[in-house]
Amino acid sequence: MKIIVDAMGGDNAPAAAVQGALEANRLHGVEILLVGRVEEVLRCVDQAGLKELPAGVEIRNATEVVEISDDPAMAFKTKKDSSLTMGLNLLRSGEGDAFVSAGSTGALLAGATLLVKRIRGIRRAAMGPSFPVMGGKVILCDCGANAECTPEYLLQFAYLASFYAQKVSGVEKPRVGLLNIGAEEEKGDTLRHETYALLQQAKEEGRLNFVGNVEANDVMMGAVDVAVADGYSGNIMLKTIEGTAKFLMKTLKGMFLSSAKTKVAAALLKGDIQNLKKLMDPSEVGGTPFLGISRPVIKAHGASDARAICNAIVRAKEYAQSGFISDIEANVSAMTVGSGAVKNRNEA
């Protein structure tokens, strides 16, 4: 299993990308193909205390870097020798099994869509991050790749995330909920109404375990395994969760350091506090897959450190080995709009 890593992508590149890749190779035996400026990559290898590349790690030179300020839709075209563009081309040509980058989300999505291509029949690729909730984890799809959506997009997001939950997360029959402002069927706008009808039809056909509308607070309480959303509302929910987690951890830290009594309590609860911190740390997840792309592409957070990159590589390996993409290709014909479902609801 060989994972291609964008050595120049992210706020902490190339150090974090290179160190994370070396850790993934050392701890998990993953073969690594680092793509980036050779001199800078080798300098990071030397800083890691290594005089030469370990077995299973190689470098491919790429002289350009896609910056956050670059036009996302054009960056992979105008910078054809960038680490991001070259990495995607290497993935397309079969020189690696998956690609990991902490670079520009927009440029990575555009490049993955136009170079690696979507699975035939999939209308839009979507981001499907997994994060902890009460009693387990939930996959939120989409969380920002598609701000404007049609009911068909959301139907396909439901299928993509449901298959992902089965194949990668090991959930036998994922509960799929439509993120909405209320649990009742009539809640929400036209997009939610029409999507509800499509998801209900898929349920009646035995294709999805659709459990209805779900509010954001119920998502966090573990009501569903998959939360389906347009990228606009999904991204707001994700950022709110991230901000709440940071607020909670900072508040707890301040509380435990406020007096001698609370410092003693903190010492007694140190292990539990560390477990909570680990649970809420996005670096533990590492990266988010672009569901619907024909080869595994993983987006790591732009601020990823070496640990996050290592975990993203492990996630990429699991994704590539899961058989998820083959399952989608085999079932894509069922993931299309049944126009009757929308018509019947509108006429009701």
C-alpha positions in Angstrom: 0.0 0.0 0.0 1.6 3.3 -1.2 0.2 6.6 -0.1 1.1 9.8 -2.0 1.6 12.8 0.3 1.6 16.5 -0.7 4.7 17.5 1.2 4.2 21.2 0.5 0.5 21.5 1.4 -0.7 23.1 4.7 0.2 25.8 7.2 3.0 23.7 8.7 4.5 22.3 5.5 6.9 20.8 4.7 8.0 19.8 8.2 4.6 18.5 9.4 3.9 16.6 6.2 7.3 15.0 6.1 7.5 14.1 9.8 4.0 12.7 9.7 4.8 10.6 6.6 7.9 9.3 8.3 5.9 8.3 11.4 3.3 6.6 9.3 6.0 4.6 7.6 7.8 3.7 10.9 4.7 2.9 13.0 2.3 1.5 10.4 4.6 0.2 7.6 2.9 2.4 5.0 4.9 3.0 1.8 5.2 6.7 1.2 5.7 8.8 -2.0 6.4 12.4 -0.9 5.8 15.0 -3.6 7.5 18.4 -3.2 10.7 20.4 -3.4 13.4 17.8 -2.9 15.9 20.0 -1.0 13.3 21.2 1.5 11.9 17.6 2.0 15.4 16.2 2.6 16.1 19.0 5.0 13.1 17.9 7.0 14.3 14.3 6.9 17.6 15.4 8.3 15.9 17.4 11.0 14.0 14.2 12.0 17.4 12.7 12.8 17.7 10.5 9.7 20.7 10.6 7.4 18.9 8.9 4.5 15.3 8.0 3.5 14.0 4.9 5.2 13.0 1.9 3.2 9.6 2.4 1.7 9.9 6.2 1.4 10.7 8.0 -1.8 10.5 11.6 -3.1 9.2 13.0 -6.4 10.4 16.6 -7.1 7.7 19.3 -7.6 9.0 22.8 -8.0 5.7 24.8 -7.4 3.4 25.2 -4.5 -0.4 25.9 -4.5 -0.9 28.8 -2.1 -4.2 29.5 -0.2 -4.3 32.8 -2.1 -4.4 31.1 -5.5 -7.7 30.7 -7.4 -8.9 27.2 -6.3 -10.5 26.5 -9.7 -7.4 27.3 -11.7 -4.5 26.6 -9.3 -4.0 23.0 -10.4 -4.0 24.2 -14.1 -1.7 27.2 -13.8 0.7 25.4 -11.5 1.2 22.1 -13.3 4.4 21.3 -11.5 2.9 21.9 -8.0 3.0 19.2 -5.4 -0.8 19.1 -5.4 -1.2 18.8 -9.2 1.7 16.3 -9.5 0.3 14.2 -6.6 -3.1 13.9 -8.2 -1.6 13.0 -11.5 0.5 10.3 -9.9 -2.7 8.9 -8.2 -4.5 9.0 -11.6 -1.7 7.1 -13.3 -1.7 4.4 -10.6 1.7 5.2 -8.9 0.0 5.3 -5.5 -3.1 3.9 -3.8 -4.3 7.2 -2.2 -3.4 10.9 -2.0 -3.2 13.0 1.2 -2.9 16.8 1.2 -3.4 19.5 3.8 -3.4 22.2 1.1 -6.2 24.3 -0.4 -9.5 22.5 -0.1 -10.9 24.2 -3.2 -7.9 23.5 -5.3 -7.7 19.9 -4.1 -11.4 19.3 -4.8 -11.2 20.9 -8.3 -8.1 19.0 -9.1 -9.5 15.7 -7.9 -12.7 16.2 -9.9 -11.0 17.1 -13.1 -7.8 15.1 -13.0 -8.7 11.9 -11.0 -12.5 12.2 -12.0 -15.6 11.4 -10.1 -17.1 7.9 -10.1 -19.3 7.7 -13.2 -22.8 8.6 -12.3 -21.9 10.6 -9.2 -23.0 14.2 -9.7 -20.8 15.9 -7.0 -18.0 14.7 -4.7 -18.7 15.5 -1.1 -16.7 15.8 2.1 -17.6 13.2 4.8 -15.8 13.9 8.1 -16.4 11.5 11.0 -16.5 13.0 14.5 -17.4 11.7 18.0 -21.0 11.9 19.3 -22.7 10.3 22.3 -22.3 6.6 22.0 -20.1 6.5 18.9 -19.4 8.6 15.8 -21.3 10.3 13.0 -20.5 11.1 9.4 -21.5 14.5 8.2 -22.0 14.7 4.4 -21.5 17.3 3.0 -19.6 19.7 5.2 -18.5 22.3 2.7 -17.6 21.1 -0.8 -21.0 22.0 -2.2 -22.7 25.1 -0.9 -25.6 24.9 -3.3 -27.3 21.5 -3.7 -30.2 19.8 -5.5 -32.2 17.0 -3.9 -30.4 14.5 -6.1 -27.0 15.6 -4.7 -28.3 15.1 -1.2 -29.7 11.7 -2.1 -26.3 10.7 -3.4 -24.5 12.1 -0.3 -26.7 9.9 1.8 -25.7 6.8 -0.2 -22.0 7.8 -0.2 -21.9 8.3 3.5 -23.9 5.2 4.3 -21.6 3.0 2.2 -18.6 4.7 3.9 -20.0 4.0 7.3 -20.5 0.4 6.4 -17.2 -0.3 4.7 -14.8 2.0 6.7 -16.5 2.5 10.1 -18.0 -1.0 10.4 -21.6 0.1 11.0 -23.8 -2.7 9.8 -27.0 -0.7 9.0 -26.2 3.0 9.3 -29.0 5.2 10.4 -29.4 8.1 8.0 -30.9 11.4 9.0 -31.5 14.6 7.1 -30.2 17.6 8.9 -33.1 20.0 9.4 -34.6 22.6 11.7 -37.1 20.1 13.1 -37.8 16.4 13.2 -41.3 16.7 11.7 -41.6 15.7 8.0 -43.0 19.1 7.0 -40.2 21.1 8.5 -37.6 23.0 6.4 -37.5 24.5 2.9 -38.2 23.1 -0.5 -34.7 21.5 -0.8 -35.3 19.6 2.5 -38.9 18.7 1.5 -37.9 17.2 -1.8 -34.9 15.5 -0.4 -37.0 13.9 2.4 -39.2 12.4 -0.3 -36.3 10.8 -2.1 -34.7 9.4 1.0 -38.1 8.0 2.1 -38.5 6.3 -1.2 -35.0 4.8 -0.9 -36.0 3.6 2.6 -39.2 2.0 1.2 -37.1 0.2 -1.5 -34.8 -1.1 1.2 -31.8 0.8 0.0 -31.2 3.2 2.9 -32.0 3.1 6.6 -33.5 6.5 6.6 -34.8 7.6 10.0 -36.2 11.0 9.1 -35.2 14.6 9.8 -32.7 15.2 12.6 -31.8 18.4 14.4 -28.2 19.3 15.1 -28.5 18.8 18.9 -29.8 15.3 18.3 -27.0 14.5 15.9 -24.6 15.2 18.8 -26.6 12.9 21.0 -26.0 10.0 18.7 -29.4 9.9 17.0 -27.9 8.9 13.6 -24.8 7.4 12.1 -25.0 9.6 9.0 -26.2 13.2 8.9 -27.0 14.4 5.3 -26.7 18.2 4.6 -25.9 20.7 1.9 -22.4 22.0 2.2 -23.5 25.4 3.5 -25.4 24.2 6.5 -23.1 21.2 7.1 -20.0 23.5 7.2 -21.8 25.8 9.7 -22.5 22.8 11.9 -19.0 21.4 11.7 -17.4 24.8 12.5 -19.8 25.2 15.4 -18.8 21.8 16.8 -15.1 22.7 16.5 -15.6 26.0 18.2 -17.6 24.5 21.0 -15.0 21.9 21.6 -12.2 24.5 21.9 -14.4 26.7 24.1 -15.1 23.7 26.4 -11.5 22.6 26.7 -10.3 26.2 27.4 -13.1 26.7 30.0 -12.2 23.4 31.7 -8.5 24.4 31.8 -9.3 27.7 33.3 -11.6 26.1 35.9 -9.0 23.5 37.0 -6.3 26.1 37.3 -8.4 28.6 39.3 -7.5 27.5 42.8 -5.4 25.0 44.8 -8.5 22.9 45.3 -9.2 22.6 41.6 -5.6 21.9 40.8 -5.7 18.9 43.1 -8.9 17.8 41.4 -7.2 18.2 38.0 -4.3 16.1 39.1 -6.7 13.3 40.2 -8.6 13.5 37.0 -5.6 14.0 34.7 -6.2 10.7 32.8 -9.8 11.4 32.2 -9.1 15.0 31.1 -6.5 13.7 28.6 -9.0 11.2 27.2 -11.6 13.9 26.8 -9.0 16.1 25.1 -8.1 13.3 22.7 -11.7 12.6 21.9 -12.3 16.2 20.9 -9.0 16.6 19.0 -9.5 16.7 15.2 -5.9 15.6 14.8 -6.9 12.2 16.0 -9.1 11.8 12.9 -6.4 13.2 10.6 -8.3 13.7 7.4 -11.6 13.8 5.5 -12.2 11.8 2.3 -13.7 13.3 -0.8 -16.5 10.8 -1.3 -17.4 10.2 -4.9 -13.9 10.6 -6.4 -12.8 7.5 -8.4 -9.6 7.1 -6.3 -9.0 7.8 -2.6 -8.3 11.5 -1.9 -8.0 12.6 1.7 -8.0 16.3 2.8 -6.1 16.9 6.0 -6.8 20.1 8.0 -4.7 23.1 6.9 -3.2 23.5 10.4 -2.3 19.8 10.6 0.7 18.9 12.7 2.8 15.7 12.1 0.5 13.6 14.2 -2.5 14.7 12.2 -0.7 13.9 8.9 0.2 10.5 10.2 -3.4 9.8 11.1 -4.6 11.1 7.8 -2.2 8.6 6.0 -3.6 5.8 8.2 -7.1 6.9 7.2 -6.1 6.9 3.5 -4.8 3.4 3.8 -8.0 2.2 5.5 -10.1 3.9 2.8 -8.1 2.4 0.0 -8.4 -1.1 1.4 -12.1 -0.9 2.3 -13.6 -1.6 -1.1 -15.8 1.5 -0.7 -15.2 2.8 -4.2 -15.9 -0.6 -5.8 -19.2 -0.8 -3.9 -20.3 2.7 -5.1 -19.4 1.8 -8.7 -21.5 -1.4 -8.4 -24.5 0.4 -7.0 -24.4 3.8 -8.6 -27.4 3.0 -10.9 -29.6 2.9 -7.8 -28.3 6.3 -6.6 -30.4 8.4 -9.0 -33.4 10.5 -8.5 -36.8 8.7 -8.7 -38.8 11.7 -10.0 -42.0 10.1 -8.9 -41.1 10.6 -5.3 -40.8 14.3 -5.7 -43.9 14.5 -7.9 -46.0 12.5 -5.5 -45.1 14.7 -2.5 -45.7 18.0 -4.4 -49.1 16.8 -5.5 -50.1 15.7 -2.0 
